[in-house]
């Protein structure tokens, strides 16, 4: 499934995240100009697309694969800054459905 499908799906269900007090952010190693073009083609998205061109965040979260590409991942970070849930895909072909992520957020409350 495409990155656009994931982001538009999460945007469509953004209210479910907000009901639980969760903020949604997306991050990838493309630059801001690339993100703007991507959102113009595929969006709009209901949350920020963050840029990690040096992949420092990706490395810190363990999502940069052996060939240097980001792996799809979902992290839930608590108000204390501690990662409370992590899912790292081995390949970029699938992503966690909204219902699963929302259930994980609800379980942390």
N, C-alpha and C positions, 0 to 999 in steps of 0.2 A: 504494500500500500504506500501511497505517496506521502511525502511530508505535508503537502497541501491538504490531503484528506485528513490527516491527523489534526492539523491546526484548525481547519474549518469545523471538524467534529467537536473539538474542545471549545471552539468559539460558540457553536450552536448550543452547547450545554453549559455555557459559562455561568448561567444562573444557579445551576446545581452546586458549583464550586463556591459561589458567593454566598449561598444560603448557609454554608458551613464556615464562612469566614476565611476561605482559602483564596489566595492570589495565584494567578497562573502567569508564568513567564516561559518564554521559549528562548533557547540559545543555540547558536550554530557558529561554525568557524568562518562563515561568509562575512563580508564587510557590510556596513550599514547601507551603502548604495545598492548592493545586491539584495539585501532584505527589502528595501523600498520597492525595487523592481518586482521581486517575488510577490510581495503583498499587493502590488498594483495588478498583477496577473491573476492571483489566486485568492485574494482576501476580499474584504478587509477582515482582519483578525481582531479579536476583542481584548488582546493583551500584548504587551511589548515583545518584540523579537530582539534579543540581545546578541551582540557580536563578540566573538571570541577568536579573533584572527590569529593570535599567537597560541591558541589552544591551551592556555594556562588553566582555565577553568575546567576544560575537558579532561586534562591530565589530573587535576586535583580530585575530580569526581570519578576517575577511572573509566572514562568513556571513549578515549582515543584508542582505536584498534591498532593492530600490528602494522597496518599499511598507512597509518596516520589519519584515517577517516574517523569521524565521530560515529559512534554506535548510538542507536536510538535508546533513550533512557527516560525514566521518570523518577524524580526525587520529591519527597515530601520533607520539607524542612520546617521544624517547629519554630515557634516564636523565640525560642532560646538559641536558634541557629544550629541546632543539632539535627542531622539527617535522621528521620524517623521511619522512612520507607525508601527503598531503592529497588528499581528494576532496570537492569541493563540487558538489552537485546544482544544476541550474538551477531545478528545481521540487521540490516535496515529494512527488512521486508515487512515487518509487523510492528504494531504499537499497542500499548495498553488501551483498551476501550474506556470510555468515560465512566461507565458504571463501576468498573474495577477500581479506578483511581478515586472516584467519589467514595466508594465503600472504604477504601484505605484511609481517606481523610476522616471519615466519620468514626472509624475505629480508633483514631488517635485523639479524639475529643474526650 
